[in-house]
């Protein structure tokens, strides 16, 4: 089973700043199968990024993803008040078929 | 607008059973793989099960294999999760979620239904 480790656990920033969130895998992940989700309190997660770099429908272009192999990054270029939430990376593996999530990074207002 | 509405959660004793449902609208349900994902404060998000569009392919996490059964009714635009032999560690908020071969992820999520296993 591939384990995803996210860092930092909590990130304190101000609106307008740049946020960089990290996701490290215990073994190589196909770039096609790495995604990021955003979750706000009391809400279900929402898909932000799939295939490492592709924004999901309706996601603003201040969100971008990058990486390969075992190291992946979600970047929010200029934080808006609505961006403060918990972010999860997630991967799919075909053998065995399963999905795993990181433990999350909480992005809080400084 | 895509909508997934989860229901069926509740309080059940260890060893008991529960059936979750997910009603889908706003998209061609019969063309999508559907999934159940659960969330707990302690273990975070955990994938539970997936079912292909025609029910030909079904997959389970090891933690629920042999106890949970996923199914769907494309005529009713509905997804189900039959949960038997429930354990305390099955206590979680359960979400249904759709996925496609394009994203290989969870494109849309329901609002979740809470399952509590306790005596």
Interface residues (C-beta under 8 A of the other chain):
Chain A: X32 X33 X35 X37 X43 X44 X45 X46 X47 X50 X51 X54 X56 X88 X90 X92 X97 X98 X99 X100 X101 X102 X103 X104
Chain B: X35 X37 X44 X45 X46 X47 X50 X59 X61 X95 X102 X103 X104 X105 X106 X107 X108 X109 X110 X111 X112
